[in-house]
Structures are given as structure tokens and as C-alpha cells.
Amino acid sequence: MELQSFMSAAWLSIALLAAVVAGLQGRSKLWWFFITLVFGPLALLFLAIWTEPLRRDERG
């Protein structure tokens, strides 16, 4: 029982971390949070390695 609660907390922490990384890149934090809840560390790896940060418009 203790291992199961630890794993649940770790999975949730990974999802929160992915939401933070997505927010820093200018992406939807909520969407990436839910995607990471489903796919776990693979979604975080994809977000950190294979996606480019969104460019902000410098005009204005």
C-alpha cells in the first residue's frame, strides 16, 4: 500500500513538472498536465526534448 501511494505521488509530480515546463515554453499548461497524467514520463521527455518553445511576436 505504501509503494502504491508513493508511485501515485511521483506520477502526479511528473505531471506538475510537465505543466511547468509547458508554461515556460508558452504552451497550454492544463493540456500538458492531462497528457502527462496519461503518458507519464514519456510526455515530459517529448515536451523537453523534441518540442521547440513557441516564438513570441516582438512587434508591439
Backbone torsions as a table, in degrees:
resi	resn	phi	psi	omega
1	MET	NA	-38.4	-178.8
2	GLU	-67.8	-38.8	178.5
3	LEU	-65.2	-38.4	-179.3
4	GLN	-64.9	-41.2	179.0
5	SER	-69.6	-34.2	176.4
6	PHE	-64.8	-44.0	-179.7
7	MET	-65.5	-37.3	177.7
8	SER	-64.7	-41.6	179.0
9	ALA	-66.5	-38.4	179.3
10	ALA	-66.3	-41.7	-179.6
11	TRP	-64.4	-41.6	178.7
12	LEU	-66.9	-38.2	178.1
13	SER	-64.5	-38.9	177.3
14	ILE	-64.3	-40.3	178.8
15	ALA	-64.9	-40.3	177.4
16	LEU	-65.9	-39.9	177.8
17	LEU	-62.8	-41.1	178.2
18	ALA	-64.3	-37.3	177.7
19	ALA	-64.7	-38.5	177.6
20	VAL	-65.9	-45.5	179.2
21	VAL	-62.0	-41.8	178.6
22	ALA	-63.2	-41.2	178.2
23	GLY	-63.6	-39.1	178.2
24	LEU	-66.6	-28.2	178.7
25	GLN	-88.5	-1.3	179.0
26	GLY	84.6	21.4	-179.6
27	ARG	-104.0	173.5	-179.5
28	SER	-71.4	116.2	-177.9
29	LYS	-68.7	-42.4	-177.3
30	LEU	-65.3	-43.4	179.6
31	TRP	-60.5	-47.6	-179.6
32	TRP	-67.6	-30.8	175.4
33	PHE	-60.9	-48.0	-179.4
34	PHE	-68.6	-39.2	177.3
35	ILE	-61.2	-41.1	-180.0
36	THR	-71.1	-30.3	174.4
37	LEU	-62.2	-32.9	-179.5
38	VAL	-82.4	-47.9	-172.4
39	PHE	-100.4	-11.0	174.8
40	GLY	67.3	-141.5	-174.8
41	PRO	-60.6	-24.0	178.1
42	LEU	-64.0	-37.8	177.4
43	ALA	-67.1	-40.1	177.6
44	LEU	-64.4	-41.6	177.5
45	LEU	-61.5	-45.0	178.1
46	PHE	-60.9	-44.1	-178.8
47	LEU	-64.5	-41.1	-175.4
48	ALA	-79.2	-33.2	-172.0
49	ILE	-100.1	-47.7	-168.4
50	TRP	-99.8	-4.0	179.2
51	THR	-106.8	141.6	175.9
52	GLU	-90.7	142.5	174.6
53	PRO	-60.8	144.7	178.2
54	LEU	-69.7	141.5	-179.3
55	ARG	-84.1	137.3	175.0
56	ARG	-92.2	146.2	178.6
57	ASP	-75.4	122.7	-176.2
58	GLU	-83.0	-9.6	178.5
59	ARG	-76.3	149.7	170.7
60	GLY	104.2	NA	NA
